[in-house]
Amino acid sequence: MFWSKQWSMPRLELWEKIMQQKKAKYSFLMMLCIVLLGIIGPWIAPHDPTKTYYEAFMQGPSKDFWLGTDAIGRDILSRMLYGTRVTLTVAVLASVMTFVAGTLIGVTCAYLGGIVDNLIMRIMDIMLALPGIVLALAIVALLGPSQENAMIAIGISSIPAFSILIRGAALSIKQSGYVEASRSIGSSNWWIITRQFIPNISNVLVVYTTMFIGSAILGTSALGFIGLGAQPPTPEWGTMLNEGKNYLREAWWLATFPGLAITAVVFTVYLLGDALRDIFDPKS
C-alpha cells in the first residue's frame, strides 16, 4: 500500500536519498531557489511594483524593463518578484491550515471509528462532492474578496480530500501492536493520536502536504484571476494574468510571464511530491 512500512525512514537517510535521486534533488533545489526568490524578491526588484512610468505604457521587454511594463506603466519583473512572496505565502498558509485540520480529522476518525467516523466522513463526502474551486468561491463570496480570505477559502476547501487520505493511512496503524499496548496501559486518546498515529504517518503527511501546496498555488492564482484574491495594487500572479488577458495580441508579455511562473512553480512542487513518493514507496 501507498502508506506501507516502507514509509518509515530516518531523516538523515531521507536527505541522502533526496540527494541521490536526480528528480528529487533537482526539484528540491528548484523549489529552494523559488522560496529564496520569494524572500529576497522585494530587495532585488529593479523598480517599485506599484509605481507608474508614464513614458512606458505597455512597453515590451527592454534593457530598462526586462519583462516589459503593463497597461499603466508598471514594471512586470518587479511585480512578479513581489508577487512570488504573495502567492507562496497564501498557498503555504492555506496548506498549513489544511494540514492541521485535515490531519486531526483524519486521524481522529480512524482512531475512534463508529458513529463519529461515519458522521464526520459523510460531512467530508458532502463537501468533497463540490469541486474545490467552487467551494473556495462560495467561501470567498461569503467572507469577501481579499488575500486573507482567499487563504482561508483555499485551506478549508482542501480539508475534505486531505482528511480522507490521512484517514486511510491512519487505519493501517490502528490495529498495530504498539497502539494496542498504549491502550492497555491506559494512555489517553490524545496521547495515542499525537504520539503513536501522527509520527508513524509523518512521511505520508509530507508527500500529501507537498502535493496540496501545488494545488493551493493554483487555487490562489485562480481566485486572483477572477478578482477574489489579493486586491489591486497588490502584485499577485493570478491578478497579473487577469490584467494581461485583454492584451494578448498587443502585449503578449503581460500574461505570458505570470503564466509561465505559475506553471513552473506548480510543476516543480508536483515533481518534488512525486519524487518523495518514489523515495518513500519504491514499489509504487
Residue frames as qw, qx, qy, qz and C-alpha x, y, z in Angstrom:
[[0.000, 0.886, 0.464, 0.000, 0.00, 0.00, 0.00],
 [0.303, 0.774, -0.034, 0.556, 0.99, 3.63, -0.50],
 [0.304, -0.766, 0.328, -0.463, 1.39, 4.10, 3.29],
 [0.938, -0.097, -0.324, 0.076, 3.16, 0.80, 4.00],
 [0.719, -0.621, 0.031, 0.310, 6.04, 0.22, 6.39],
 [0.675, 0.253, 0.159, 0.674, 8.45, 1.40, 3.72],
 [0.004, 0.889, 0.136, 0.437, 7.40, 4.92, 4.67],
 [0.636, -0.755, 0.052, 0.149, 9.41, 4.68, 7.91],
 [0.726, 0.422, -0.063, 0.540, 12.74, 6.30, 7.18],
 [0.496, -0.573, -0.165, 0.632, 15.22, 8.21, 9.34],
 [0.196, 0.942, 0.080, -0.259, 15.60, 11.87, 8.43],
 [0.220, -0.668, 0.565, 0.432, 19.29, 11.55, 7.54],
 [0.452, 0.077, 0.833, 0.309, 18.61, 8.62, 5.24],
 [0.378, 0.783, 0.488, -0.082, 15.77, 10.59, 3.63],
 [0.045, 0.907, -0.196, -0.371, 18.11, 13.52, 2.93],
 [0.335, -0.404, 0.749, 0.404, 20.69, 11.18, 1.43],
 [0.461, 0.362, 0.790, 0.180, 18.09, 9.59, -0.84],
 [0.280, 0.899, 0.243, -0.233, 16.84, 13.00, -1.98],
 [0.053, -0.806, 0.441, 0.390, 20.40, 13.95, -2.94],
 [0.408, -0.187, 0.841, 0.303, 20.94, 10.62, -4.70],
 [0.433, 0.542, 0.713, 0.105, 17.79, 10.73, -6.83],
 [0.261, 0.103, 0.299, 0.912, 18.06, 13.22, -9.69],
 [0.183, -0.618, -0.535, -0.546, 14.38, 14.11, -9.86],
 [0.526, -0.739, -0.389, 0.161, 14.17, 14.71, -6.11],
 [0.546, -0.344, -0.019, 0.764, 17.45, 16.63, -5.94],
 [0.193, 0.186, 0.337, 0.903, 16.77, 19.00, -8.82],
 [0.281, -0.676, -0.515, -0.446, 13.14, 19.63, -7.90],
 [0.566, -0.669, -0.334, 0.347, 14.17, 20.30, -4.29],
 [0.444, -0.226, 0.090, 0.862, 16.89, 22.73, -5.39],
 [0.022, 0.415, 0.463, 0.783, 14.49, 24.45, -7.78],
 [0.416, -0.745, -0.493, -0.169, 11.90, 24.80, -5.01],
 [0.573, -0.520, -0.194, 0.603, 14.59, 26.16, -2.69],
 [0.293, 0.048, 0.248, 0.922, 15.50, 28.80, -5.29],
 [0.177, -0.596, -0.523, -0.583, 11.84, 29.77, -5.72],
 [0.531, -0.730, -0.404, 0.148, 11.37, 30.16, -1.95],
 [0.523, -0.335, -0.010, 0.783, 14.61, 32.16, -1.73],
 [0.141, 0.307, 0.395, 0.854, 13.38, 34.37, -4.57],
 [0.339, -0.727, -0.511, -0.310, 10.16, 34.97, -2.67],
 [0.581, -0.638, -0.264, 0.431, 12.15, 36.03, 0.40],
 [0.411, -0.392, 0.150, 0.810, 14.65, 38.35, -1.28],
 [0.346, 0.570, 0.592, 0.453, 12.46, 39.41, -4.22],
 [0.057, -0.961, -0.270, -0.005, 11.47, 42.82, -2.81],
 [0.428, -0.752, 0.241, 0.439, 15.14, 43.69, -2.24],
 [0.436, -0.173, 0.621, 0.628, 16.33, 42.74, -5.73],
 [0.388, 0.734, 0.554, 0.065, 13.36, 44.13, -7.67],
 [0.447, 0.147, 0.181, 0.864, 14.67, 46.83, -10.05],
 [0.149, -0.367, -0.172, -0.902, 11.60, 49.09, -9.64],
 [0.347, 0.064, 0.579, -0.735, 8.73, 49.86, -7.29],
 [0.132, 0.234, 0.934, 0.235, 5.99, 47.37, -8.28],
 [0.113, 0.746, 0.624, -0.202, 3.22, 49.95, -7.86],
 [0.093, -0.615, 0.124, 0.773, 4.97, 52.93, -9.48],
 [0.627, 0.675, 0.390, 0.005, 3.63, 54.13, -12.81],
 [0.371, -0.326, 0.399, 0.773, 6.13, 55.09, -15.52],
 [0.456, 0.693, 0.292, -0.476, 4.09, 57.39, -17.74],
 [0.288, 0.683, -0.495, -0.454, 6.59, 57.23, -20.59],
 [0.075, 0.286, -0.946, -0.135, 6.49, 53.41, -20.71],
 [0.728, 0.118, 0.350, -0.578, 2.86, 52.28, -21.05],
 [0.925, 0.235, 0.281, -0.105, 2.74, 48.70, -22.37],
 [0.237, 0.781, -0.561, -0.139, 6.38, 48.77, -23.33],
 [0.956, 0.117, -0.267, -0.024, 7.85, 45.45, -24.41],
 [0.833, -0.418, 0.053, 0.358, 10.89, 43.80, -22.81],
 [0.401, 0.832, -0.162, 0.347, 13.86, 46.16, -22.95],
 [0.560, 0.213, -0.513, 0.615, 17.08, 46.98, -21.10],
 [0.180, -0.348, 0.324, -0.861, 15.17, 49.28, -18.72],
 [0.730, -0.089, 0.358, -0.576, 12.23, 46.91, -18.17],
 [0.096, -0.320, 0.921, 0.200, 13.45, 43.35, -18.71],
 [0.182, 0.316, 0.931, 0.024, 9.96, 41.81, -18.86],
 [0.026, -0.489, -0.495, -0.718, 8.18, 44.91, -20.11],
 [0.142, 0.051, 0.441, -0.885, 5.52, 47.07, -18.47],
 [0.170, 0.477, 0.858, -0.087, 1.77, 46.74, -18.05],
 [0.153, 0.710, 0.540, 0.425, -1.13, 48.87, -19.28],
 [0.219, -0.964, -0.120, -0.094, -0.47, 51.59, -16.68],
 [0.357, 0.787, -0.384, 0.326, 3.33, 51.56, -16.91],
 [0.641, -0.623, 0.416, -0.169, 4.31, 49.31, -14.01],
 [0.196, 0.556, -0.802, -0.100, 7.37, 47.08, -14.27],
 [0.899, -0.047, -0.299, -0.315, 6.35, 43.41, -14.82],
 [0.648, 0.212, -0.637, 0.359, 9.58, 41.93, -13.41],
 [0.033, -0.274, 0.543, -0.793, 9.28, 43.86, -10.16],
 [0.694, -0.157, 0.079, -0.698, 5.63, 42.91, -9.80],
 [0.881, 0.063, -0.455, -0.115, 6.45, 39.24, -10.40],
 [0.437, 0.249, -0.670, 0.546, 9.22, 39.28, -7.81],
 [0.310, -0.194, 0.442, -0.819, 6.90, 40.83, -5.23],
 [0.792, -0.022, -0.157, -0.589, 4.12, 38.50, -6.36],
 [0.619, 0.174, -0.757, 0.115, 6.26, 35.44, -5.65],
 [0.056, 0.092, -0.718, 0.688, 6.10, 36.20, -1.93],
 [0.542, 0.010, 0.171, -0.823, 2.36, 36.95, -2.02],
 [0.796, 0.117, -0.427, -0.413, 1.43, 33.80, -3.93],
 [0.559, 0.141, -0.776, 0.257, 3.69, 31.47, -1.93],
 [0.101, -0.140, 0.603, -0.779, 2.60, 32.96, 1.40],
 [0.685, 0.009, 0.061, -0.725, -1.10, 32.45, 0.68],
 [0.802, 0.165, -0.528, -0.224, -0.51, 28.94, -0.68],
 [0.418, 0.193, -0.781, 0.421, 1.73, 27.79, 2.18],
 [0.252, -0.097, 0.536, -0.800, -0.51, 29.21, 4.93],
 [0.772, 0.057, -0.117, -0.622, -3.56, 27.63, 3.28],
 [0.736, 0.180, -0.653, -0.006, -1.69, 24.30, 3.14],
 [0.127, 0.193, -0.743, 0.628, -0.77, 24.61, 6.83],
 [0.554, -0.040, 0.278, -0.783, -4.45, 25.11, 7.64],
 [0.842, 0.150, -0.356, -0.378, -5.34, 22.06, 5.55],
 [0.518, 0.278, -0.762, 0.270, -2.53, 20.04, 7.13],
 [0.105, -0.168, 0.679, -0.707, -3.52, 20.77, 10.73],
 [0.654, 0.063, 0.241, -0.714, -7.29, 20.38, 10.35],
 [0.799, 0.269, -0.420, -0.336, -7.12, 17.51, 7.85],
 [0.402, 0.284, -0.824, 0.281, -4.64, 15.54, 9.93],
 [0.247, -0.092, 0.667, -0.697, -6.61, 15.90, 13.16],
 [0.742, 0.159, 0.066, -0.648, -9.90, 14.99, 11.45],
 [0.742, 0.320, -0.551, -0.206, -8.48, 12.04, 9.52],
 [0.310, 0.250, -0.837, 0.375, -6.50, 10.53, 12.41],
 [0.370, -0.068, 0.560, -0.739, -9.30, 11.08, 14.95],
 [0.798, 0.175, -0.088, -0.571, -11.87, 9.41, 12.69],
 [0.674, 0.300, -0.675, -0.020, -9.57, 6.45, 12.04],
 [0.144, 0.225, -0.802, 0.535, -8.83, 6.02, 15.75],
 [0.427, 0.023, 0.509, -0.747, -12.33, 6.46, 17.18],
 [0.092, -0.119, -0.913, -0.379, -14.30, 4.80, 14.38],
 [0.032, 0.491, 0.811, -0.316, -18.00, 4.11, 14.86],
 [0.154, 0.847, 0.508, -0.007, -20.60, 6.85, 14.68],
 [0.189, -0.822, 0.130, 0.521, -18.02, 9.65, 15.00],
 [0.332, -0.232, 0.681, 0.610, -16.13, 8.34, 11.98],
 [0.271, 0.491, 0.774, 0.295, -19.30, 7.81, 9.94],
 [0.036, 0.901, 0.371, -0.222, -20.76, 11.22, 10.75],
 [0.179, -0.766, 0.264, 0.558, -17.60, 13.24, 10.05],
 [0.335, -0.123, 0.749, 0.559, -16.71, 11.29, 6.92],
 [0.279, 0.647, 0.691, 0.163, -20.21, 11.80, 5.49],
 [0.007, -0.931, -0.108, 0.348, -19.80, 15.54, 6.05],
 [0.277, -0.543, 0.545, 0.576, -16.43, 15.38, 4.28],
 [0.379, 0.241, 0.808, 0.382, -18.04, 13.43, 1.40],
 [0.202, 0.851, 0.479, -0.076, -20.71, 16.10, 1.02],
 [0.097, -0.873, 0.187, 0.439, -18.07, 18.84, 0.91],
 [0.370, -0.313, 0.716, 0.502, -15.99, 16.76, -1.49],
 [0.487, 0.548, 0.674, 0.091, -18.97, 16.49, -3.85],
 [0.232, 0.963, 0.062, -0.124, -18.32, 20.11, -4.78],
 [0.723, 0.430, -0.122, 0.527, -15.15, 20.85, -6.78],
 [0.561, -0.392, -0.284, 0.671, -12.58, 22.51, -4.55],
 [0.188, 0.090, 0.147, 0.967, -12.54, 25.76, -6.52],
 [0.329, -0.558, -0.497, -0.578, -16.36, 26.02, -6.36],
 [0.615, -0.615, -0.449, 0.207, -16.27, 25.57, -2.58],
 [0.470, -0.222, -0.089, 0.849, -13.49, 28.16, -2.34],
 [0.006, -0.348, -0.343, -0.872, -15.55, 30.58, -4.45],
 [0.474, -0.656, -0.517, -0.280, -18.52, 30.14, -2.14],
 [0.617, -0.518, -0.326, 0.495, -16.40, 30.82, 0.93],
 [0.330, -0.050, 0.080, 0.939, -14.79, 33.93, -0.57],
 [0.170, -0.502, -0.464, -0.710, -18.19, 35.17, -1.71],
 [0.564, -0.678, -0.472, -0.007, -19.35, 34.82, 1.89],
 [0.605, -0.515, -0.151, 0.588, -16.29, 36.41, 3.51],
 [0.179, 0.958, -0.030, -0.224, -15.47, 38.98, 0.83],
 [0.809, 0.478, -0.095, 0.329, -12.58, 39.22, -1.65],
 [0.192, -0.896, 0.391, -0.088, -9.15, 39.67, -0.04],
 [0.436, 0.500, -0.739, 0.118, -5.80, 37.94, 0.24],
 [0.231, -0.249, 0.795, -0.503, -6.55, 36.65, 3.75],
 [0.743, 0.166, 0.349, -0.546, -9.99, 35.34, 2.83],
 [0.728, 0.472, -0.441, -0.227, -8.56, 33.61, -0.24],
 [0.176, 0.406, -0.853, 0.276, -6.12, 31.80, 2.05],
 [0.473, -0.040, 0.670, -0.570, -8.95, 30.71, 4.36],
 [0.791, 0.341, 0.024, -0.507, -11.11, 29.59, 1.43],
 [0.618, 0.471, -0.624, -0.081, -8.36, 27.50, -0.17],
 [0.018, -0.324, 0.855, -0.405, -7.42, 25.96, 3.18],
 [0.594, 0.071, 0.549, -0.584, -10.99, 24.97, 4.06],
 [0.785, 0.411, -0.136, -0.444, -11.83, 23.68, 0.57],
 [0.511, 0.461, -0.726, 0.011, -8.84, 21.29, 0.66],
 [0.375, -0.367, 0.704, -0.479, -9.62, 19.79, 4.08],
 [0.886, 0.071, 0.217, -0.405, -12.13, 17.10, 2.92],
 [0.833, 0.446, -0.327, 0.012, -9.79, 15.44, 0.42],
 [0.214, 0.581, -0.669, 0.412, -6.79, 15.69, 2.75],
 [0.527, -0.327, 0.575, -0.534, -8.64, 14.27, 5.76],
 [0.944, 0.154, 0.063, -0.285, -9.98, 11.30, 3.76],
 [0.687, 0.520, -0.476, 0.177, -6.47, 10.47, 2.50],
 [0.003, -0.512, 0.684, -0.520, -4.99, 10.72, 6.00],
 [0.767, -0.184, 0.356, -0.502, -7.78, 8.61, 7.48],
 [0.935, 0.281, -0.192, -0.104, -6.92, 5.85, 5.02],
 [0.471, 0.520, -0.599, 0.386, -3.26, 5.98, 6.05],
 [0.285, -0.444, 0.578, -0.622, -4.12, 6.04, 9.76],
 [0.902, -0.093, 0.031, -0.421, -6.40, 2.99, 9.53],
 [0.821, 0.292, -0.466, 0.153, -3.33, 0.85, 8.80],
 [0.174, 0.427, -0.620, 0.635, -1.84, 1.99, 12.12],
 [0.610, -0.423, 0.085, -0.665, -4.95, 1.42, 14.24],
 [0.963, -0.192, -0.071, -0.173, -4.57, -2.33, 14.75],
 [0.545, 0.522, -0.555, 0.349, -0.81, -2.30, 15.27],
 [0.716, -0.281, -0.564, 0.301, 0.71, -3.77, 18.41],
 [0.323, 0.011, -0.339, 0.883, 2.07, -0.55, 19.85],
 [0.349, -0.336, -0.136, -0.864, -1.33, 1.15, 19.65],
 [0.766, -0.375, -0.473, -0.222, -2.96, -1.77, 21.45],
 [0.635, -0.129, -0.494, 0.580, -0.18, -1.71, 24.06],
 [0.048, 0.204, -0.159, 0.965, -0.74, 2.01, 24.66],
 [0.579, -0.393, -0.287, -0.655, -4.45, 1.38, 25.15],
 [0.787, -0.277, -0.548, 0.063, -3.79, -1.45, 27.59],
 [0.495, -0.128, -0.439, 0.739, -1.69, 0.74, 29.90],
 [0.096, -0.787, -0.525, 0.309, -4.37, 3.43, 29.98],
 [0.276, -0.124, 0.214, 0.929, -2.87, 6.04, 27.67],
 [0.327, 0.603, 0.331, -0.648, -5.28, 8.82, 26.74],
 [0.656, 0.598, 0.443, 0.120, -6.78, 9.04, 23.26],
 [0.200, 0.971, -0.123, -0.049, -5.00, 12.36, 22.64],
 [0.389, -0.657, 0.618, 0.188, -1.64, 10.86, 23.62],
 [0.693, 0.106, 0.685, 0.198, -2.13, 7.89, 21.29],
 [0.528, 0.796, 0.291, 0.058, -3.19, 10.12, 18.40],
 [0.117, 0.965, -0.236, 0.005, -0.32, 12.60, 18.79],
 [0.321, -0.664, 0.674, 0.046, 2.42, 10.17, 19.85],
 [0.599, -0.029, 0.794, 0.097, 1.52, 6.96, 18.02],
 [0.604, 0.631, 0.487, 0.017, -0.58, 7.77, 14.95],
 [0.287, 0.949, -0.046, -0.122, 0.82, 11.04, 13.62],
 [0.235, -0.709, 0.614, 0.255, 4.57, 10.20, 13.93],
 [0.547, -0.052, 0.814, 0.189, 4.01, 6.90, 12.13],
 [0.525, 0.652, 0.514, 0.187, 2.29, 8.52, 9.16],
 [0.162, -0.797, 0.082, 0.576, 4.59, 11.55, 9.06],
 [0.282, -0.212, 0.657, 0.666, 6.08, 10.56, 5.71],
 [0.188, 0.574, 0.755, 0.257, 2.60, 10.25, 4.21],
 [0.068, -0.889, -0.312, 0.328, 1.86, 13.71, 5.54],
 [0.275, -0.551, 0.353, 0.704, 4.99, 15.13, 3.92],
 [0.230, 0.109, 0.757, 0.602, 4.07, 13.83, 0.46],
 [0.052, 0.709, 0.693, 0.122, 0.39, 14.79, 0.62],
 [0.158, -0.846, -0.174, 0.478, 1.15, 18.25, 2.00],
 [0.277, -0.356, 0.483, 0.750, 3.69, 18.86, -0.75],
 [0.155, 0.358, 0.780, 0.490, 1.10, 17.92, -3.37],
 [0.063, -0.815, -0.570, 0.085, -1.52, 20.12, -1.75],
 [0.236, -0.637, 0.068, 0.730, 0.85, 23.12, -1.82],
 [0.168, -0.005, 0.649, 0.742, 0.83, 22.83, -5.63],
 [0.049, -0.615, -0.746, -0.251, -2.97, 22.76, -5.64],
 [0.228, -0.789, -0.350, 0.450, -3.04, 25.74, -3.28],
 [0.226, -0.375, 0.310, 0.844, -0.83, 27.76, -5.63],
 [0.025, 0.285, 0.734, 0.615, -3.24, 27.02, -8.48],
 [0.188, -0.725, -0.661, 0.047, -6.19, 27.93, -6.26],
 [0.268, -0.650, -0.118, 0.701, -4.55, 31.19, -5.17],
 [0.129, -0.176, 0.483, 0.848, -3.88, 32.16, -8.77],
 [0.039, -0.454, -0.798, -0.395, -7.38, 31.16, -9.85],
 [0.196, -0.787, -0.517, 0.274, -9.03, 33.32, -7.19],
 [0.232, -0.555, 0.120, 0.790, -6.70, 36.19, -8.07],
 [0.162, 0.086, 0.677, 0.713, -7.52, 35.77, -11.75],
 [0.133, -0.617, -0.686, -0.362, -11.25, 36.26, -11.18],
 [0.047, -0.593, 0.070, -0.801, -10.70, 39.14, -8.76],
 [0.735, -0.586, -0.199, -0.278, -11.44, 37.35, -5.49],
 [0.818, -0.147, -0.268, 0.488, -7.89, 37.04, -4.21],
 [0.410, -0.394, -0.086, 0.818, -5.32, 39.74, -3.50],
 [0.256, 0.882, 0.391, -0.067, -6.76, 43.10, -4.47],
 [0.514, 0.549, 0.043, 0.658, -5.02, 45.76, -6.63],
 [0.492, 0.758, -0.421, -0.080, -2.49, 47.22, -6.45],
 [0.645, -0.465, 0.606, -0.013, -1.05, 44.19, -4.60],
 [0.440, 0.501, -0.659, -0.349, 1.09, 42.26, -7.14],
 [0.668, -0.097, 0.709, -0.205, -0.07, 38.65, -7.39],
 [0.159, -0.176, 0.815, 0.529, 0.44, 36.26, -10.30],
 [0.205, 0.502, 0.837, 0.075, -3.23, 35.40, -10.85],
 [0.101, 0.847, 0.273, -0.444, -4.21, 39.06, -10.74],
 [0.075, -0.590, 0.480, 0.645, -1.45, 39.90, -13.23],
 [0.225, 0.111, 0.894, 0.372, -2.68, 37.14, -15.50],
 [0.185, 0.723, 0.650, -0.145, -6.16, 38.65, -15.40],
 [0.014, 0.822, -0.028, -0.569, -4.81, 42.12, -16.18],
 [0.096, -0.459, 0.653, 0.595, -3.00, 40.78, -19.24],
 [0.466, 0.275, 0.839, 0.060, -5.74, 38.62, -20.73],
 [0.398, 0.817, 0.345, -0.233, -7.23, 41.50, -22.71],
 [0.168, 0.876, -0.352, -0.283, -3.92, 42.39, -24.36],
 [0.832, -0.135, 0.505, 0.185, -2.74, 39.00, -25.62],
 [0.691, 0.572, 0.269, 0.352, -2.19, 40.30, -29.16],
 [0.161, 0.932, -0.085, 0.314, -0.92, 43.79, -28.42],
 [0.110, -0.708, 0.594, -0.366, 1.20, 42.94, -25.36],
 [0.851, -0.010, -0.517, -0.096, 1.85, 39.20, -25.10],
 [0.409, 0.262, -0.659, 0.574, 4.28, 39.65, -22.19],
 [0.412, -0.402, 0.250, -0.778, 1.58, 40.81, -19.76],
 [0.891, -0.180, 0.116, -0.401, 0.03, 37.34, -19.40],
 [0.825, 0.342, -0.444, 0.081, 2.88, 35.16, -20.67],
 [0.292, 0.451, -0.657, 0.528, 5.40, 35.72, -17.88],
 [0.504, -0.288, 0.502, -0.641, 2.97, 35.35, -14.93],
 [0.929, 0.096, -0.057, -0.352, 1.50, 32.27, -16.61],
 [0.706, 0.394, -0.549, 0.214, 4.95, 30.74, -17.05],
 [0.045, -0.449, 0.646, -0.615, 5.77, 31.48, -13.40],
 [0.750, -0.158, 0.310, -0.563, 2.61, 29.71, -12.17],
 [0.927, 0.250, -0.237, -0.148, 3.28, 26.74, -14.45],
 [0.502, 0.488, -0.619, 0.356, 6.93, 26.43, -13.42],
 [0.236, -0.399, 0.627, -0.626, 6.27, 26.62, -9.68],
 [0.842, -0.052, 0.221, -0.489, 3.33, 24.20, -9.71],
 [0.861, 0.352, -0.367, -0.022, 5.27, 21.78, -11.91],
 [0.280, 0.499, -0.680, 0.458, 8.24, 21.93, -9.53],
 [0.492, -0.301, 0.533, -0.619, 6.07, 21.29, -6.46],
 [0.928, 0.100, 0.061, -0.354, 4.32, 18.32, -8.08],
 [0.709, 0.469, -0.508, 0.141, 7.65, 16.96, -9.30],
 [0.000, -0.463, 0.702, -0.541, 9.04, 17.15, -5.76],
 [0.706, -0.149, 0.396, -0.568, 5.97, 15.45, -4.32],
 [0.927, 0.272, -0.170, -0.193, 6.18, 12.68, -6.91],
 [0.495, 0.509, -0.632, 0.311, 9.88, 12.20, -6.17],
 [0.292, -0.384, 0.648, -0.589, 9.21, 11.96, -2.42],
 [0.877, 0.013, 0.172, -0.448, 6.54, 9.36, -3.06],
 [0.825, 0.400, -0.400, 0.025, 9.01, 7.31, -5.10],
 [0.189, 0.511, -0.692, 0.473, 11.56, 7.53, -2.29],
 [0.485, -0.259, 0.566, -0.614, 9.15, 6.50, 0.46],
 [0.801, 0.154, 0.519, -0.256, 7.46, 3.76, -1.55],
 [0.038, -0.463, 0.696, 0.548, 9.76, 2.48, -4.34],
 [0.297, 0.201, 0.925, 0.125, 7.29, -0.26, -5.33],
 [0.358, 0.730, 0.401, -0.423, 4.76, 2.37, -6.40]]
